[in-house]
């Protein structure tokens, strides 16, 4: 397993949003040359259905612009405030809907077949994986079911 220190759970929130902190971690790790190679292809907006691209679109900022802001430094909350100030205003309700959407991707949707395939590819058959977030968690050595990770959201 690659060194994943410094890469938080997708369930962890920054401000009102899940996944955002993980995206910042990936940007920082990549900038420092410490992001595992298998994670690099998922960066940015090249794959519109992947989490980085979706998150940038939700915030209404370009990924490259966000990446430049992250690399410039500062705490997560300041970067989120910067992003929120550049994109359209999001209500608390918008953020609740966003979070619920993100944590349930792969569960009875267009990503379900891919999720099933990835579970097998990652050697995680038999684990109680129902979503892409669950797959990430188990793949990185965390147990979202035991920890009831969705309750953080």
Secondary structure, 3 states (H helix, E strand, C coil): CCCCCCCCCCCCEECCEECHHHHHHHHHHHHCCCCCHHHHCCCCCCCCCCHHHHHHHHHCCCHHHHHHHHHHCCCHHHHHHHHHHHCCCCCHHHHHHHHHHHHHCCCCCCCHHHHHHHHHHCCCCCCCCCCHHHHHHHHCCCCHHHHCHHHHC
